[in-house]
Amino acid sequence: MKKVLILSDGRPGHFNQSLAVAEAIKGMDEAEVKYIEIKVKKMGKYLLRTLLNTGFGQKLCKKGRFLKFISLFYEGYTWDQKPDIIISAGKDTSLLNALLALSYGSKNFFIGHPKKLDHHLFTAILTVLDLGYDNQIILDVAPTRSYSGDLKEFAKKYDLDPQGEYYTLLIGGDGSGYQFDEEDIEQLIAFVNATADKVKWLVTTSRRTPVAYEEKMAKEMKAECFIAYHQDPQKVVAGFLELSRAVFVTEESASMVSEGVASRKPVVTLAPKIHVADKNYQKILEKFLIQNRIRRVEISRLEKFKIDLETFDILEICSSEEIVKKLEVYLS
């Protein structure tokens, strides 16, 4: 039985992407999946990146000489076995992913752009964009787990109608060149409240949402169900998406946007007044826009926004079986 190790940076979106790949691998071969939540140390990562990007440093890593010094680079690492396969997403995990693969001779997969690291440090890179690598696996959307729960039980728990018509609203916060202010939040509340007589809203905030904004929305927003992440974090996103006819999501979160697109529902991304996406993320958004999978709307213009769900192209998303087929050549 293969041992699969997931390195997590503590971000649910990144972890769920890694878990989706691990589940695809499990569908192809017997595997034991475990995960470790780690935190990179700022000073140590510069030294480690330098080592990994040089031939001399890679040779030292292959001899396992740096395993005993992992605590200099990362907090939370407790693994003491040889993993057969390593999976991770998020730049904070990429260095340890590469180091462990070199040290143990493991196959390793990284989801996203490896930024400042030689892509050949990974068995394969799973990406939504064509980065021009010879070891990339290009997917329609970032790996996403399909909903596998009991929808009736989920609906019962949150007092929802399984046959009802809902819209999901996923709310994040500052990050990736996006900055929210109180006016953005007030306009978002106003939009939800103005449409609440026609749409039943399922709303959840996230770790990025400032507590003050979260409290304001919980108090003023007319949602059918509102989950405040900082008060009572609950894993509701998959259930909300399964119940909903459309998805609205703040645009700064690549993982939340990808989850929306992967749900095969119309997706509207919401941008605050201040937003400057980096070049690679801008390309991902443009790809989804060209494929007619999303609409991009500034929050300040929501008042005039009219959604026509029939104008979206709900295309087939790369399933776990398709991911397996693309991984097979690297796992053989």
Secondary structure, DSSP 4 states (H G I P E B T S, - for coil): -EEEEEEE-S-HHHHHHHHHHHHHHHTTS-EEEEEEE-EE-HHHHHHHHHHHTSHHHHHHHHTTTTGGGHHHHEES----S--SEEEEESHHHHHHHHHHHHHHT-EEEEES---SS-GGGSSEEEESS----TTEEE-SSS--PPP-S-HHHHHHHTT--TTS-EEEEE---SBTTEE--HHHHHHHHHHHHHHTTT-EEEEE--TTS-HHHHHHHHHH---SEEE-TTTS----HHHHHHHEEEEEEETT-HHHHHHHHHTTS-EEEEE-SEE---HHHHHHHHHHHHTTSEEEEEGGGGGG----GGGS--PPP--HHHHHHHHHHHH-
